[in-house]
Amino acid sequence: MLTEEALRTALEDTIQVLERTRRSFKSRELGQLRRRLIDLLEQLETDTGEKEEG
């Protein structure tokens, strides 16, 4: 089963690759994907923080 930590790590790795290669691949779609993944990661962290508080 996929854990939240594994999902977070996969998202972070993907974002890092997209950031490192963004000058090589000047794609609006890849930039938008990177931003959506960052938003998703932030939402995951927010949701996790709320679970820990509750």
mmCIF entry with sequence, helices, sheets and N, C-alpha, C, O atoms, coordinates in Angstrom:
data_MODEL
# 
_entry.id   MODEL 
# 
_entity.id                         1 
_entity.type                       polymer 
_entity.pdbx_number_of_molecules   1 
# 
_entity_poly.entity_id                      1 
_entity_poly.type                           'polypeptide(L)' 
_entity_poly.nstd_linkage                   no 
_entity_poly.nstd_monomer                   no 
_entity_poly.pdbx_seq_one_letter_code       MLTEEALRTALEDTIQVLERTRRSFKSRELGQLRRRLIDLLEQLETDTGEKEEG 
_entity_poly.pdbx_seq_one_letter_code_can   MLTEEALRTALEDTIQVLERTRRSFKSRELGQLRRRLIDLLEQLETDTGEKEEG 
_entity_poly.pdbx_strand_id                 A 
# 
loop_
_entity_poly_seq.entity_id 
_entity_poly_seq.num 
_entity_poly_seq.mon_id 
_entity_poly_seq.hetero 
1 1  MET n 
1 2  LEU n 
1 3  THR n 
1 4  GLU n 
1 5  GLU n 
1 6  ALA n 
1 7  LEU n 
1 8  ARG n 
1 9  THR n 
1 10 ALA n 
1 11 LEU n 
1 12 GLU n 
1 13 ASP n 
1 14 THR n 
1 15 ILE n 
1 16 GLN n 
1 17 VAL n 
1 18 LEU n 
1 19 GLU n 
1 20 ARG n 
1 21 THR n 
1 22 ARG n 
1 23 ARG n 
1 24 SER n 
1 25 PHE n 
1 26 LYS n 
1 27 SER n 
1 28 ARG n 
1 29 GLU n 
1 30 LEU n 
1 31 GLY n 
1 32 GLN n 
1 33 LEU n 
1 34 ARG n 
1 35 ARG n 
1 36 ARG n 
1 37 LEU n 
1 38 ILE n 
1 39 ASP n 
1 40 LEU n 
1 41 LEU n 
1 42 GLU n 
1 43 GLN n 
1 44 LEU n 
1 45 GLU n 
1 46 THR n 
1 47 ASP n 
1 48 THR n 
1 49 GLY n 
1 50 GLU n 
1 51 LYS n 
1 52 GLU n 
1 53 GLU n 
1 54 GLY n 
# 
_struct_asym.id          A 
_struct_asym.entity_id   1 
# 
loop_
_struct_conf.conf_type_id 
_struct_conf.id 
_struct_conf.pdbx_PDB_helix_id 
_struct_conf.beg_label_comp_id 
_struct_conf.beg_label_asym_id 
_struct_conf.beg_label_seq_id 
_struct_conf.pdbx_beg_PDB_ins_code 
_struct_conf.end_label_comp_id 
_struct_conf.end_label_asym_id 
_struct_conf.end_label_seq_id 
_struct_conf.pdbx_end_PDB_ins_code 
_struct_conf.beg_auth_comp_id 
_struct_conf.beg_auth_asym_id 
_struct_conf.beg_auth_seq_id 
_struct_conf.end_auth_comp_id 
_struct_conf.end_auth_asym_id 
_struct_conf.end_auth_seq_id 
_struct_conf.pdbx_PDB_helix_class 
_struct_conf.details 
_struct_conf.pdbx_PDB_helix_length 
HELX_P HELX_P1 AA1 GLU A 4  ? ARG A 20 ? GLU A 4  ARG A 20 1 ? 17 
HELX_P HELX_P2 AA2 ARG A 28 ? GLU A 53 ? ARG A 28 GLU A 53 1 ? 26 
# 
_struct_conf_type.id          HELX_P 
_struct_conf_type.criteria    ? 
_struct_conf_type.reference   ? 
# 
loop_
_atom_site.group_PDB 
_atom_site.id 
_atom_site.type_symbol 
_atom_site.label_atom_id 
_atom_site.label_alt_id 
_atom_site.label_comp_id 
_atom_site.label_asym_id 
_atom_site.label_entity_id 
_atom_site.label_seq_id 
_atom_site.pdbx_PDB_ins_code 
_atom_site.Cartn_x 
_atom_site.Cartn_y 
_atom_site.Cartn_z 
_atom_site.occupancy 
_atom_site.B_iso_or_equiv 
_atom_site.pdbx_formal_charge 
_atom_site.auth_seq_id 
_atom_site.auth_comp_id 
_atom_site.auth_asym_id 
_atom_site.auth_atom_id 
_atom_site.pdbx_PDB_model_num 
ATOM 1   N N  . MET A 1 1  ? 0.836  -1.182 0.000   1.00 0.00 ? 1  MET A N  1 
ATOM 2   C CA . MET A 1 1  ? 0.000  0.000  0.000   1.00 0.00 ? 1  MET A CA 1 
ATOM 3   C C  . MET A 1 1  ? 0.883  1.248  0.000   1.00 0.00 ? 1  MET A C  1 
ATOM 4   O O  . MET A 1 1  ? 1.922  1.285  0.659   1.00 0.00 ? 1  MET A O  1 
ATOM 5   N N  . LEU A 1 2  ? 0.467  2.245  -0.730  1.00 0.00 ? 2  LEU A N  1 
ATOM 6   C CA . LEU A 1 2  ? 1.202  3.501  -0.829  1.00 0.00 ? 2  LEU A CA 1 
ATOM 7   C C  . LEU A 1 2  ? 0.994  4.329  0.438   1.00 0.00 ? 2  LEU A C  1 
ATOM 8   O O  . LEU A 1 2  ? -0.138 4.616  0.829   1.00 0.00 ? 2  LEU A O  1 
ATOM 9   N N  . THR A 1 3  ? 2.092  4.704  1.065   1.00 0.00 ? 3  THR A N  1 
ATOM 10  C CA . THR A 1 3  ? 1.987  5.517  2.275   1.00 0.00 ? 3  THR A CA 1 
ATOM 11  C C  . THR A 1 3  ? 2.064  6.997  1.914   1.00 0.00 ? 3  THR A C  1 
ATOM 12  O O  . THR A 1 3  ? 2.501  7.356  0.821   1.00 0.00 ? 3  THR A O  1 
ATOM 13  N N  . GLU A 1 4  ? 1.640  7.842  2.835   1.00 0.00 ? 4  GLU A N  1 
ATOM 14  C CA . GLU A 1 4  ? 1.730  9.287  2.604   1.00 0.00 ? 4  GLU A CA 1 
ATOM 15  C C  . GLU A 1 4  ? 3.180  9.711  2.423   1.00 0.00 ? 4  GLU A C  1 
ATOM 16  O O  . GLU A 1 4  ? 3.478  10.585 1.608   1.00 0.00 ? 4  GLU A O  1 
ATOM 17  N N  . GLU A 1 5  ? 4.079  9.097  3.177   1.00 0.00 ? 5  GLU A N  1 
ATOM 18  C CA . GLU A 1 5  ? 5.495  9.441  3.070   1.00 0.00 ? 5  GLU A CA 1 
ATOM 19  C C  . GLU A 1 5  ? 6.041  9.083  1.689   1.00 0.00 ? 5  GLU A C  1 
ATOM 20  O O  . GLU A 1 5  ? 6.806  9.854  1.109   1.00 0.00 ? 5  GLU A O  1 
ATOM 21  N N  . ALA A 1 6  ? 5.657  7.925  1.157   1.00 0.00 ? 6  ALA A N  1 
ATOM 22  C CA . ALA A 1 6  ? 6.100  7.521  -0.177  1.00 0.00 ? 6  ALA A CA 1 
ATOM 23  C C  . ALA A 1 6  ? 5.544  8.469  -1.231  1.00 0.00 ? 6  ALA A C  1 
ATOM 24  O O  . ALA A 1 6  ? 6.243  8.828  -2.179  1.00 0.00 ? 6  ALA A O  1 
ATOM 25  N N  . LEU A 1 7  ? 4.299  8.869  -1.069  1.00 0.00 ? 7  LEU A N  1 
ATOM 26  C CA . LEU A 1 7  ? 3.682  9.815  -2.000  1.00 0.00 ? 7  LEU A CA 1 
ATOM 27  C C  . LEU A 1 7  ? 4.394  11.159 -1.934  1.00 0.00 ? 7  LEU A C  1 
ATOM 28  O O  . LEU A 1 7  ? 4.695  11.756 -2.968  1.00 0.00 ? 7  LEU A O  1 
ATOM 29  N N  . ARG A 1 8  ? 4.662  11.631 -0.739  1.00 0.00 ? 8  ARG A N  1 
ATOM 30  C CA . ARG A 1 8  ? 5.351  12.911 -0.563  1.00 0.00 ? 8  ARG A CA 1 
ATOM 31  C C  . ARG A 1 8  ? 6.739  12.866 -1.204  1.00 0.00 ? 8  ARG A C  1 
ATOM 32  O O  . ARG A 1 8  ? 7.140  13.807 -1.889  1.00 0.00 ? 8  ARG A O  1 
ATOM 33  N N  . THR A 1 9  ? 7.460  11.788 -0.982  1.00 0.00 ? 9  THR A N  1 
ATOM 34  C CA . THR A 1 9  ? 8.798  11.638 -1.548  1.00 0.00 ? 9  THR A CA 1 
ATOM 35  C C  . THR A 1 9  ? 8.754  11.622 -3.072  1.00 0.00 ? 9  THR A C  1 
ATOM 36  O O  . THR A 1 9  ? 9.581  12.258 -3.725  1.00 0.00 ? 9  THR A O  1 
ATOM 37  N N  . ALA A 1 10 ? 7.794  10.901 -3.637  1.00 0.00 ? 10 ALA A N  1 
ATOM 38  C CA . ALA A 1 10 ? 7.656  10.841 -5.093  1.00 0.00 ? 10 ALA A CA 1 
ATOM 39  C C  . ALA A 1 10 ? 7.329  12.217 -5.669  1.00 0.00 ? 10 ALA A C  1 
ATOM 40  O O  . ALA A 1 10 ? 7.868  12.602 -6.706  1.00 0.00 ? 10 ALA A O  1 
ATOM 41  N N  . LEU A 1 11 ? 6.452  12.950 -5.002  1.00 0.00 ? 11 LEU A N  1 
ATOM 42  C CA . LEU A 1 11 ? 6.112  14.303 -5.458  1.00 0.00 ? 11 LEU A CA 1 
ATOM 43  C C  . LEU A 1 11 ? 7.328  15.221 -5.387  1.00 0.00 ? 11 LEU A C  1 
ATOM 44  O O  . LEU A 1 11 ? 7.597  15.973 -6.323  1.00 0.00 ? 11 LEU A O  1 
ATOM 45  N N  . GLU A 1 12 ? 8.061  15.160 -4.282  1.00 0.00 ? 12 GLU A N  1 
ATOM 46  C CA . GLU A 1 12 ? 9.249  16.000 -4.128  1.00 0.00 ? 12 GLU A CA 1 
ATOM 47  C C  . GLU A 1 12 ? 10.292 15.679 -5.192  1.00 0.00 ? 12 GLU A C  1 
ATOM 48  O O  . GLU A 1 12 ? 10.884 16.593 -5.766  1.00 0.00 ? 12 GLU A O  1 
ATOM 49  N N  . ASP A 1 13 ? 10.525 14.400 -5.462  1.00 0.00 ? 13 ASP A N  1 
ATOM 50  C CA . ASP A 1 13 ? 11.488 13.995 -6.486  1.00 0.00 ? 13 ASP A CA 1 
ATOM 51  C C  . ASP A 1 13 ? 11.066 14.496 -7.863  1.00 0.00 ? 13 ASP A C  1 
ATOM 52  O O  . ASP A 1 13 ? 11.891 15.000 -8.625  1.00 0.00 ? 13 ASP A O  1 
ATOM 53  N N  . THR A 1 14 ? 9.792  14.357 -8.176  1.00 0.00 ? 14 THR A N  1 
ATOM 54  C CA . THR A 1 14 ? 9.281  14.797 -9.475  1.00 0.00 ? 14 THR A CA 1 
ATOM 55  C C  . THR A 1 14 ? 9.418  16.300 -9.630  1.00 0.00 ? 14 THR A C  1 
ATOM 56  O O  . THR A 1 14 ? 9.829  16.783 -10.686 1.00 0.00 ? 14 THR A O  1 
ATOM 57  N N  . ILE A 1 15 ? 9.078  17.039 -8.592  1.00 0.00 ? 15 ILE A N  1 
ATOM 58  C CA . ILE A 1 15 ? 9.192  18.501 -8.625  1.00 0.00 ? 15 ILE A CA 1 
ATOM 59  C C  . ILE A 1 15 ? 10.647 18.912 -8.825  1.00 0.00 ? 15 ILE A C  1 
ATOM 60  O O  . ILE A 1 15 ? 10.932 19.826 -9.600  1.00 0.00 ? 15 ILE A O  1 
ATOM 61  N N  . GLN A 1 16 ? 11.569 18.245 -8.134  1.00 0.00 ? 16 GLN A N  1 
ATOM 62  C CA . GLN A 1 16 ? 12.991 18.566 -8.275  1.00 0.00 ? 16 GLN A CA 1 
ATOM 63  C C  . GLN A 1 16 ? 13.478 18.334 -9.700  1.00 0.00 ? 16 GLN A C  1 
ATOM 64  O O  . GLN A 1 16 ? 14.229 19.150 -10.234 1.00 0.00 ? 16 GLN A O  1 
ATOM 65  N N  . VAL A 1 17 ? 13.062 17.236 -10.321 1.00 0.00 ? 17 VAL A N  1 
ATOM 66  C CA . VAL A 1 17 ? 13.462 16.956 -11.703 1.00 0.00 ? 17 VAL A CA 1 
ATOM 67  C C  . VAL A 1 17 ? 12.907 18.028 -12.634 1.00 0.00 ? 17 VAL A C  1 
ATOM 68  O O  . VAL A 1 17 ? 13.619 18.522 -13.508 1.00 0.00 ? 17 VAL A O  1 
ATOM 69  N N  . LEU A 1 18 ? 11.648 18.384 -12.451 1.00 0.00 ? 18 LEU A N  1 
ATOM 70  C CA . LEU A 1 18 ? 11.043 19.414 -13.293 1.00 0.00 ? 18 LEU A CA 1 
ATOM 71  C C  . LEU A 1 18 ? 11.744 20.759 -13.108 1.00 0.00 ? 18 LEU A C  1 
ATOM 72  O O  . LEU A 1 18 ? 11.930 21.495 -14.077 1.00 0.00 ? 18 LEU A O  1 
ATOM 73  N N  . GLU A 1 19 ? 12.131 21.084 -11.888 1.00 0.00 ? 19 GLU A N  1 
ATOM 74  C CA . GLU A 1 19 ? 12.839 22.342 -11.643 1.00 0.00 ? 19 GLU A CA 1 
ATOM 75  C C  . GLU A 1 19 ? 14.228 22.333 -12.270 1.00 0.00 ? 19 GLU A C  1 
ATOM 76  O O  . GLU A 1 19 ? 14.652 23.332 -12.849 1.00 0.00 ? 19 GLU A O  1 
ATOM 77  N N  . ARG A 1 20 ? 14.941 21.211 -12.158 1.00 0.00 ? 20 ARG A N  1 
ATOM 78  C CA . ARG A 1 20 ? 16.294 21.121 -12.725 1.00 0.00 ? 20 ARG A CA 1 
ATOM 79  C C  . ARG A 1 20 ? 16.285 21.189 -14.242 1.00 0.00 ? 20 ARG A C  1 
ATOM 80  O O  . ARG A 1 20 ? 17.227 21.707 -14.842 1.00 0.00 ? 20 ARG A O  1 
ATOM 81  N N  . THR A 1 21 ? 15.240 20.677 -14.869 1.00 0.00 ? 21 THR A N  1 
ATOM 82  C CA . THR A 1 21 ? 15.215 20.583 -16.331 1.00 0.00 ? 21 THR A CA 1 
ATOM 83  C C  . THR A 1 21 ? 14.373 21.669 -16.988 1.00 0.00 ? 21 THR A C  1 
ATOM 84  O O  . THR A 1 21 ? 14.182 21.643 -18.204 1.00 0.00 ? 21 THR A O  1 
ATOM 85  N N  . ARG A 1 22 ? 13.866 22.619 -16.214 1.00 0.00 ? 22 ARG A N  1 
ATOM 86  C CA . ARG A 1 22 ? 12.943 23.589 -16.799 1.00 0.00 ? 22 ARG A CA 1 
ATOM 87  C C  . ARG A 1 22 ? 13.606 24.494 -17.823 1.00 0.00 ? 22 ARG A C  1 
ATOM 88  O O  . ARG A 1 22 ? 12.923 25.002 -18.713 1.00 0.00 ? 22 ARG A O  1 
ATOM 89  N N  . ARG A 1 23 ? 14.901 24.712 -17.731 1.00 0.00 ? 23 ARG A N  1 
ATOM 90  C CA . ARG A 1 23 ? 15.592 25.522 -18.739 1.00 0.00 ? 23 ARG A CA 1 
ATOM 91  C C  . ARG A 1 23 ? 15.850 24.722 -20.017 1.00 0.00 ? 23 ARG A C  1 
ATOM 92  O O  . ARG A 1 23 ? 15.929 25.290 -21.107 1.00 0.00 ? 23 ARG A O  1 
ATOM 93  N N  . SER A 1 24 ? 15.978 23.422 -19.878 1.00 0.00 ? 24 SER A N  1 
ATOM 94  C CA . SER A 1 24 ? 16.202 22.565 -21.043 1.00 0.00 ? 24 SER A CA 1 
ATOM 95  C C  . SER A 1 24 ? 14.926 22.344 -21.837 1.00 0.00 ? 24 SER A C  1 
ATOM 96  O O  . SER A 1 24 ? 14.952 22.269 -23.065 1.00 0.00 ? 24 SER A O  1 
ATOM 97  N N  . PHE A 1 25 ? 13.820 22.242 -21.133 1.00 0.00 ? 25 PHE A N  1 
ATOM 98  C CA . PHE A 1 25 ? 12.534 21.985 -21.769 1.00 0.00 ? 25 PHE A CA 1 
ATOM 99  C C  . PHE A 1 25 ? 11.609 23.150 -21.460 1.00 0.00 ? 25 PHE A C  1 
ATOM 100 O O  . PHE A 1 25 ? 10.913 23.153 -20.445 1.00 0.00 ? 25 PHE A O  1 
ATOM 101 N N  . LYS A 1 26 ? 11.608 24.131 -22.337 1.00 0.00 ? 26 LYS A N  1 
ATOM 102 C CA . LYS A 1 26 ? 10.790 25.323 -22.107 1.00 0.00 ? 26 LYS A CA 1 
ATOM 103 C C  . LYS A 1 26 ? 9.359  25.030 -22.523 1.00 0.00 ? 26 LYS A C  1 
ATOM 104 O O  . LYS A 1 26 ? 8.908  25.428 -23.597 1.00 0.00 ? 26 LYS A O  1 
ATOM 105 N N  . SER A 1 27 ? 8.671  24.339 -21.661 1.00 0.00 ? 27 SER A N  1 
ATOM 106 C CA . SER A 1 27 ? 7.304  23.913 -21.933 1.00 0.00 ? 27 SER A CA 1 
ATOM 107 C C  . SER A 1 27 ? 6.363  24.526 -20.906 1.00 0.00 ? 27 SER A C  1 
ATOM 108 O O  . SER A 1 27 ? 6.541  24.360 -19.700 1.00 0.00 ? 27 SER A O  1 
ATOM 109 N N  . ARG A 1 28 ? 5.370  25.229 -21.402 1.00 0.00 ? 28 ARG A N  1 
ATOM 110 C CA . ARG A 1 28 ? 4.364  25.807 -20.508 1.00 0.00 ? 28 ARG A CA 1 
ATOM 111 C C  . ARG A 1 28 ? 3.637  24.700 -19.753 1.00 0.00 ? 28 ARG A C  1 
ATOM 112 O O  . ARG A 1 28 ? 3.330  24.841 -18.570 1.00 0.00 ? 28 ARG A O  1 
ATOM 113 N N  . GLU A 1 29 ? 3.366  23.602 -20.447 1.00 0.00 ? 29 GLU A N  1 
ATOM 114 C CA . GLU A 1 29 ? 2.649  22.486 -19.815 1.00 0.00 ? 29 GLU A CA 1 
ATOM 115 C C  . GLU A 1 29 ? 3.446  21.882 -18.660 1.00 0.00 ? 29 GLU A C  1 
ATOM 116 O O  . GLU A 1 29 ? 2.876  21.556 -17.619 1.00 0.00 ? 29 GLU A O  1 
ATOM 117 N N  . LEU A 1 30 ? 4.758  21.731 -18.836 1.00 0.00 ? 30 LEU A N  1 
ATOM 118 C CA . LEU A 1 30 ? 5.580  21.184 -17.755 1.00 0.00 ? 30 LEU A CA 1 
ATOM 119 C C  . LEU A 1 30 ? 5.646  22.152 -16.578 1.00 0.00 ? 30 LEU A C  1 
ATOM 120 O O  . LEU A 1 30 ? 5.667  21.729 -15.422 1.00 0.00 ? 30 LEU A O  1 
ATOM 121 N N  . GLY A 1 31 ? 5.678  23.444 -16.871 1.00 0.00 ? 31 GLY A N  1 
ATOM 122 C CA . GLY A 1 31 ? 5.657  24.442 -15.805 1.00 0.00 ? 31 GLY A CA 1 
ATOM 123 C C  . GLY A 1 31 ? 4.357  24.393 -15.025 1.00 0.00 ? 31 GLY A C  1 
ATOM 124 O O  . GLY A 1 31 ? 4.354  24.480 -13.797 1.00 0.00 ? 31 GLY A O  1 
ATOM 125 N N  . GLN A 1 32 ? 3.257  24.254 -15.743 1.00 0.00 ? 32 GLN A N  1 
ATOM 126 C CA . GLN A 1 32 ? 1.956  24.157 -15.087 1.00 0.00 ? 32 GLN A CA 1 
ATOM 127 C C  . GLN A 1 32 ? 1.866  22.875 -14.258 1.00 0.00 ? 32 GLN A C  1 
ATOM 128 O O  . GLN A 1 32 ? 1.325  22.880 -13.153 1.00 0.00 ? 32 GLN A O  1 
ATOM 129 N N  . LEU A 1 33 ? 2.395  21.785 -14.795 1.00 0.00 ? 33 LEU A N  1 
ATOM 130 C CA . LEU A 1 33 ? 2.404  20.516 -14.062 1.00 0.00 ? 33 LEU A CA 1 
ATOM 131 C C  . LEU A 1 33 ? 3.211  20.651 -12.773 1.00 0.00 ? 33 LEU A C  1 
ATOM 132 O O  . LEU A 1 33 ? 2.786  20.189 -11.713 1.00 0.00 ? 33 LEU A O  1 
ATOM 133 N N  . ARG A 1 34 ? 4.371  21.285 -12.872 1.00 0.00 ? 34 ARG A N  1 
ATOM 134 C CA . ARG A 1 34 ? 5.213  21.493 -11.690 1.00 0.00 ? 34 ARG A CA 1 
ATOM 135 C C  . ARG A 1 34 ? 4.458  22.286 -10.627 1.00 0.00 ? 34 ARG A C  1 
ATOM 136 O O  . ARG A 1 34 ? 4.485  21.930 -9.449  1.00 0.00 ? 34 ARG A O  1 
ATOM 137 N N  . ARG A 1 35 ? 3.795  23.346 -11.037 1.00 0.00 ? 35 ARG A N  1 
ATOM 138 C CA . ARG A 1 35 ? 3.037  24.155 -10.076 1.00 0.00 ? 35 ARG A CA 1 
ATOM 139 C C  . ARG A 1 35 ? 1.875  23.374 -9.462  1.00 0.00 ? 35 ARG A C  1 
ATOM 140 O O  . ARG A 1 35 ? 1.592  23.520 -8.273  1.00 0.00 ? 35 ARG A O  1 
ATOM 141 N N  . ARG A 1 36 ? 1.203  22.548 -10.264 1.00 0.00 ? 36 ARG A N  1 
ATOM 142 C CA . ARG A 1 36 ? 0.107  21.733 -9.718  1.00 0.00 ? 36 ARG A CA 1 
ATOM 143 C C  . ARG A 1 36 ? 0.632  20.718 -8.706  1.00 0.00 ? 36 ARG A C  1 
ATOM 144 O O  . ARG A 1 36 ? -0.001 20.469 -7.680  1.00 0.00 ? 36 ARG A O  1 
ATOM 145 N N  . LEU A 1 37 ? 1.790  20.137 -9.002  1.00 0.00 ? 37 LEU A N  1 
ATOM 146 C CA . LEU A 1 37 ? 2.381  19.177 -8.066  1.00 0.00 ? 37 LEU A CA 1 
ATOM 147 C C  . LEU A 1 37 ? 2.809  19.858 -6.770  1.00 0.00 ? 37 LEU A C  1 
ATOM 148 O O  . LEU A 1 37 ? 2.650  19.292 -5.688  1.00 0.00 ? 37 LEU A O  1 
ATOM 149 N N  . ILE A 1 38 ? 3.352  21.070 -6.874  1.00 0.00 ? 38 ILE A N  1 
ATOM 150 C CA . ILE A 1 38 ? 3.718  21.822 -5.674  1.00 0.00 ? 38 ILE A CA 1 
ATOM 151 C C  . ILE A 1 38 ? 2.473  22.106 -4.844  1.00 0.00 ? 38 ILE A C  1 
ATOM 152 O O  . ILE A 1 38 ? 2.489  21.942 -3.624  1.00 0.00 ? 38 ILE A O  1 
ATOM 153 N N  . ASP A 1 39 ? 1.397  22.529 -5.496  1.00 0.00 ? 39 ASP A N  1 
ATOM 154 C CA . ASP A 1 39 ? 0.138  22.782 -4.787  1.00 0.00 ? 39 ASP A CA 1 
ATOM 155 C C  . ASP A 1 39 ? -0.375 21.511 -4.114  1.00 0.00 ? 39 ASP A C  1 
ATOM 156 O O  . ASP A 1 39 ? -0.840 21.548 -2.975  1.00 0.00 ? 39 ASP A O  1 
ATOM 157 N N  . LEU A 1 40 ? -0.287 20.394 -4.822  1.00 0.00 ? 40 LEU A N  1 
ATOM 158 C CA . LEU A 1 40 ? -0.734 19.116 -4.269  1.00 0.00 ? 40 LEU A CA 1 
ATOM 159 C C  . LEU A 1 40 ? 0.099  18.728 -3.046  1.00 0.00 ? 40 LEU A C  1 
ATOM 160 O O  . LEU A 1 40 ? -0.441 18.273 -2.038  1.00 0.00 ? 40 LEU A O  1 
ATOM 161 N N  . LEU A 1 41 ? 1.403  18.909 -3.145  1.00 0.00 ? 41 LEU A N  1 
ATOM 162 C CA . LEU A 1 41 ? 2.285  18.598 -2.021  1.00 0.00 ? 41 LEU A CA 1 
ATOM 163 C C  . LEU A 1 41 ? 1.963  19.492 -0.824  1.00 0.00 ? 41 LEU A C  1 
ATOM 164 O O  . LEU A 1 41 ? 1.920  19.018 0.311   1.00 0.00 ? 41 LEU A O  1 
ATOM 165 N N  . GLU A 1 42 ? 1.737  20.776 -1.073  1.00 0.00 ? 42 GLU A N  1 
ATOM 166 C CA . GLU A 1 42 ? 1.377  21.686 0.017   1.00 0.00 ? 42 GLU A CA 1 
ATOM 167 C C  . GLU A 1 42 ? 0.053  21.280 0.654   1.00 0.00 ? 42 GLU A C  1 
ATOM 168 O O  . GLU A 1 42 ? -0.092 21.337 1.875   1.00 0.00 ? 42 GLU A O  1 
ATOM 169 N N  . GLN A 1 43 ? -0.913 20.869 -0.166  1.00 0.00 ? 43 GLN A N  1 
ATOM 170 C CA . GLN A 1 43 ? -2.204 20.433 0.365   1.00 0.00 ? 43 GLN A CA 1 
ATOM 171 C C  . GLN A 1 43 ? -2.039 19.165 1.201   1.00 0.00 ? 43 GLN A C  1 
ATOM 172 O O  . GLN A 1 43 ? -2.663 19.028 2.253   1.00 0.00 ? 43 GLN A O  1 
ATOM 173 N N  . LEU A 1 44 ? -1.209 18.250 0.738   1.00 0.00 ? 44 LEU A N  1 
ATOM 174 C CA . LEU A 1 44 ? -0.944 17.025 1.484   1.00 0.00 ? 44 LEU A CA 1 
ATOM 175 C C  . LEU A 1 44 ? -0.332 17.349 2.845   1.00 0.00 ? 44 LEU A C  1 
ATOM 176 O O  . LEU A 1 44 ? -0.707 16.761 3.859   1.00 0.00 ? 44 LEU A O  1 
ATOM 177 N N  . GLU A 1 45 ? 0.609  18.285 2.858   1.00 0.00 ? 45 GLU A N  1 
ATOM 178 C CA . GLU A 1 45 ? 1.242  18.673 4.118   1.00 0.00 ? 45 GLU A CA 1 
ATOM 179 C C  . GLU A 1 45 ? 0.244  19.354 5.047   1.00 0.00 ? 45 GLU A C  1 
ATOM 180 O O  . GLU A 1 45 ? 0.278  19.140 6.259   1.00 0.00 ? 45 GLU A O  1 
ATOM 181 N N  . THR A 1 46 ? -0.643 20.172 4.487   1.00 0.00 ? 46 THR A N  1 
ATOM 182 C CA . THR A 1 46 ? -1.676 20.834 5.291   1.00 0.00 ? 46 THR A CA 1 
ATOM 183 C C  . THR A 1 46 ? -2.619 19.802 5.888   1.00 0.00 ? 46 THR A C  1 
ATOM 184 O O  . THR A 1 46 ? -2.944 19.858 7.074   1.00 0.00 ? 46 THR A O  1 
ATOM 185 N N  . ASP A 1 47 ? -3.060 18.858 5.058   1.00 0.00 ? 47 ASP A N  1 
ATOM 186 C CA . ASP A 1 47 ? -3.970 17.814 5.532   1.00 0.00 ? 47 ASP A CA 1 
ATOM 187 C C  . ASP A 1 47 ? -3.314 16.958 6.611   1.00 0.00 ? 47 ASP A C  1 
ATOM 188 O O  . ASP A 1 47 ? -3.963 16.584 7.588   1.00 0.00 ? 47 ASP A O  1 
ATOM 189 N N  . THR A 1 48 ? -2.044 16.649 6.438   1.00 0.00 ? 48 THR A N  1 
ATOM 190 C CA . THR A 1 48 ? -1.316 15.847 7.417   1.00 0.00 ? 48 THR A CA 1 
ATOM 191 C C  . THR A 1 48 ? -1.193 16.607 8.732   1.00 0.00 ? 48 THR A C  1 
ATOM 192 O O  . THR A 1 48 ? -1.344 16.019 9.803   1.00 0.00 ? 48 THR A O  1 
ATOM 193 N N  . GLY A 1 49 ? -0.922 17.903 8.660   1.00 0.00 ? 49 GLY A N  1 
ATOM 194 C CA . GLY A 1 49 ? -0.828 18.721 9.862   1.00 0.00 ? 49 GLY A CA 1 
ATOM 195 C C  . GLY A 1 49 ? -2.139 18.785 10.610  1.00 0.00 ? 49 GLY A C  1 
ATOM 196 O O  . GLY A 1 49 ? -2.155 18.778 11.841  1.00 0.00 ? 49 GLY A O  1 
ATOM 197 N N  . GLU A 1 50 ? -3.242 18.848 9.878   1.00 0.00 ? 50 GLU A N  1 
ATOM 198 C CA . GLU A 1 50 ? -4.559 18.886 10.513  1.00 0.00 ? 50 GLU A CA 1 
ATOM 199 C C  . GLU A 1 50 ? -4.866 17.559 11.200  1.00 0.00 ? 50 GLU A C  1 
ATOM 200 O O  . GLU A 1 50 ? -5.472 17.542 12.271  1.00 0.00 ? 50 GLU A O  1 
ATOM 201 N N  . LYS A 1 51 ? -4.451 16.444 10.589  1.00 0.00 ? 51 LYS A N  1 
ATOM 202 C CA . LYS A 1 51 ? -4.676 15.125 11.195  1.00 0.00 ? 51 LYS A CA 1 
ATOM 203 C C  . LYS A 1 51 ? -3.923 15.004 12.514  1.00 0.00 ? 51 LYS A C  1 
ATOM 204 O O  . LYS A 1 51 ? -4.440 14.469 13.494  1.00 0.00 ? 51 LYS A O  1 
ATOM 205 N N  . GLU A 1 52 ? -2.684 15.514 12.520  1.00 0.00 ? 52 GLU A N  1 
ATOM 206 C CA . GLU A 1 52 ? -1.858 15.409 13.718  1.00 0.00 ? 52 GLU A CA 1 
ATOM 207 C C  . GLU A 1 52 ? -2.410 16.264 14.849  1.00 0.00 ? 52 GLU A C  1 
ATOM 208 O O  . GLU A 1 52 ? -2.272 15.905 16.018  1.00 0.00 ? 52 GLU A O  1 
ATOM 209 N N  . GLU A 1 53 ? -3.037 17.397 14.515  1.00 0.00 ? 53 GLU A N  1 
ATOM 210 C CA . GLU A 1 53 ? -3.605 18.277 15.536  1.00 0.00 ? 53 GLU A CA 1 
ATOM 211 C C  . GLU A 1 53 ? -4.887 17.696 16.117  1.00 0.00 ? 53 GLU A C  1 
ATOM 212 O O  . GLU A 1 53 ? -5.171 17.860 17.304  1.00 0.00 ? 53 GLU A O  1 
ATOM 213 N N  . GLY A 1 54 ? -5.669 17.005 15.259  1.00 0.00 ? 54 GLY A N  1 
ATOM 214 C CA . GLY A 1 54 ? -6.981 16.507 15.658  1.00 0.00 ? 54 GLY A CA 1 
ATOM 215 C C  . GLY A 1 54 ? -6.905 15.250 16.373  1.00 0.00 ? 54 GLY A C  1 
ATOM 216 O O  . GLY A 1 54 ? -7.933 14.705 16.775  1.00 0.00 ? 54 GLY A O  1 
# 
